[in-house]
């Protein structure tokens, strides 16, 4: 079971997303994350349609992108307004689950897309959640992650909680639960490193 303080932190972060769900949908509707989607898909060994879990699917923008490419996309989000939006807008299966208490089918997904979501977890919960994601992947399945990078500081940014990992720490965490590094890069592409706040990485289930 998650720590009660961590559960409270998670709920406060989710409350901010619940309150601002419509503004978030409008503000992120046109974000181009095709580089990240491509990074996940090119490493998956298997024939389409692939079964993809969109972790923290929000209003469903990336669920649409995966289905438009011919794959079977399943979403999961902890904020009820996002779950409703994503179901209505995409027709995909969308699970309502708090990430601290994930209940995913074992060995089911070819790939998991965790775009701008795992950093919201308190650091004390991250290995537990990563282990749950690994368990949900098929043998040799692939996990994509994108997080804002930093120097391993942790705390509140406005009404949302975050942990800003550096690359050595993030790599160590993923390897500790049984993932093999495939690649990592910084976003947005084509800018100097100091103007690339996002760290993206791709991993295979060992």
C-alpha positions in Angstrom: 0.0 0.0 0.0 1.3 3.5 -0.7 2.4 5.8 2.1 -0.5 7.9 3.3 1.5 11.1 2.8 2.3 10.1 -0.7 -1.4 9.3 -1.3 -2.3 12.8 -0.1 0.4 14.4 -2.4 -1.0 12.4 -5.3 -4.6 13.5 -4.6 -3.6 17.2 -4.4 -1.8 17.0 -7.8 -4.8 15.2 -9.3 -7.2 17.9 -7.9 -5.3 20.5 -9.8 -5.7 18.5 -13.0 -9.4 17.9 -12.2 -10.0 21.6 -11.7 -8.2 22.6 -14.8 -9.1 19.7 -17.1 -10.7 21.8 -19.9 -7.9 24.4 -19.9 -5.3 21.6 -20.0 -7.0 20.0 -23.0 -7.1 23.2 -24.9 -3.5 24.1 -23.9 -2.0 20.8 -25.0 -4.2 19.9 -27.9 -1.6 20.9 -30.5 1.6 19.7 -28.7 3.7 17.7 -31.1 5.0 14.6 -29.4 5.4 12.6 -32.6 9.2 12.3 -31.8 8.3 10.4 -28.6 5.6 8.2 -30.2 8.1 7.3 -32.9 10.8 6.5 -30.3 8.5 4.0 -28.6 7.1 2.3 -31.7 10.4 1.8 -33.5 11.8 -0.3 -30.7 8.8 -2.6 -30.3 9.4 -6.1 -31.7 6.2 -7.3 -33.2 3.6 -6.9 -35.9 0.8 -4.3 -35.8 -1.6 -3.8 -34.4 0.4 -3.4 -31.3 -1.2 -3.0 -27.9 -0.1 0.3 -26.3 -0.9 1.6 -22.8 -1.0 5.4 -22.6 -0.1 6.1 -18.9 -1.5 9.4 -17.9 -3.5 9.7 -21.1 -5.2 13.0 -20.1 -7.9 14.0 -22.5 -6.8 11.4 -25.1 -4.6 13.3 -27.6 -2.0 10.5 -27.9 -4.6 7.7 -27.8 -5.9 9.1 -31.0 -2.4 9.2 -32.5 -1.8 5.6 -31.7 -5.1 4.4 -33.1 -4.6 6.5 -36.2 -1.4 4.5 -36.8 -3.5 1.3 -36.6 -2.7 0.2 -33.0 -4.9 -0.8 -30.1 -4.5 2.0 -27.5 -5.6 1.7 -23.9 -5.5 4.8 -21.6 -5.2 5.1 -17.8 -5.5 8.3 -15.8 -6.2 9.3 -12.2 -8.3 12.4 -13.0 -12.0 11.6 -13.6 -12.6 14.5 -16.1 -9.7 13.2 -18.3 -11.1 9.7 -18.2 -14.5 11.0 -19.4 -12.9 13.2 -22.1 -10.7 10.4 -23.4 -13.4 7.9 -23.6 -15.8 10.2 -25.4 -13.2 11.6 -27.8 -11.4 8.4 -28.7 -13.7 5.4 -28.2 -10.7 3.7 -26.6 -10.8 1.7 -23.3 -9.7 4.1 -20.6 -9.0 2.9 -17.0 -9.5 5.2 -14.0 -6.7 4.4 -11.6 -4.4 6.3 -9.3 -0.8 5.4 -10.3 0.1 4.6 -6.7 -2.4 1.8 -6.9 -2.1 0.5 -10.5 -4.0 -2.7 -11.2 -2.9 -3.6 -14.8 -3.2 -6.9 -16.5 0.1 -8.8 -16.4 2.1 -9.4 -19.6 -0.4 -7.6 -21.8 1.1 -4.5 -23.5 3.7 -4.4 -26.3 4.5 -0.8 -25.3 3.8 1.7 -22.5 3.9 5.5 -23.3 4.5 7.5 -20.1 4.8 11.0 -21.5 5.2 13.8 -18.9 3.6 11.8 -16.1 6.0 9.8 -13.9 7.8 12.8 -12.5 4.6 13.6 -10.6 5.2 10.6 -8.3 6.9 11.1 -5.0 10.4 9.6 -5.3 9.6 7.1 -2.6 7.0 5.4 -4.9 8.8 5.4 -8.2 10.4 2.0 -8.1 7.1 0.4 -7.1 5.3 2.0 -10.0 8.0 1.2 -12.5 7.9 -2.5 -11.3 4.1 -2.5 -12.0 4.7 -1.1 -15.5 7.4 -3.7 -16.2 5.0 -6.5 -15.0 2.3 -5.2 -17.4 4.6 -5.5 -20.4 4.9 -8.5 -22.6 8.4 -10.2 -22.8 10.8 -7.7 -24.4 8.1 -5.0 -24.3 9.1 -1.3 -24.4 8.6 1.6 -22.0 8.9 5.2 -23.1 9.3 7.9 -20.5 9.6 11.7 -20.7 10.2 13.8 -17.7 11.4 17.4 -17.0 15.0 17.1 -16.0 16.8 18.6 -13.1 19.2 17.8 -10.2 17.0 15.3 -8.3 15.1 18.0 -6.5 11.6 17.2 -5.3 8.6 19.2 -4.1 5.7 21.4 -5.2 5.6 23.5 -8.4 2.5 25.5 -7.9 -0.4 23.0 -7.1 1.4 20.0 -8.6 4.1 17.8 -7.1 7.2 16.8 -9.0 10.6 15.1 -8.9 13.1 16.4 -11.4 15.6 13.6 -12.0 19.0 13.9 -13.7 20.0 11.2 -16.3 22.3 9.1 -14.1 19.6 8.8 -11.3 16.8 8.0 -13.8 18.9 5.4 -15.5 19.8 3.8 -12.2 16.2 3.6 -11.2 15.0 1.9 -14.4 17.9 -0.5 -14.4 17.2 -1.4 -10.8 13.7 -2.8 -11.6 14.8 -4.8 -14.7 14.8 -2.4 -17.7 17.5 -2.3 -20.4 18.3 1.2 -21.9 17.6 1.5 -25.6 18.1 5.3 -26.1 17.7 8.7 -24.5 17.5 12.2 -25.8 16.5 15.7 -24.8 13.6 17.9 -26.0 12.6 20.0 -27.8 14.9 18.8 -30.6 17.4 21.1 -32.3 18.0 23.5 -29.4 21.0 24.0 -27.1 20.9 21.7 -24.1 20.1 24.5 -21.7 16.9 25.1 -23.7 15.9 21.4 -23.6 14.1 20.9 -20.3 12.7 17.4 -21.2 14.6 14.1 -20.8 13.1 11.3 -22.9 14.2 7.7 -22.6 13.3 4.3 -24.0 13.6 0.9 -22.2 13.1 -2.8 -22.9 11.8 -5.2 -20.3 14.8 -7.5 -19.5 
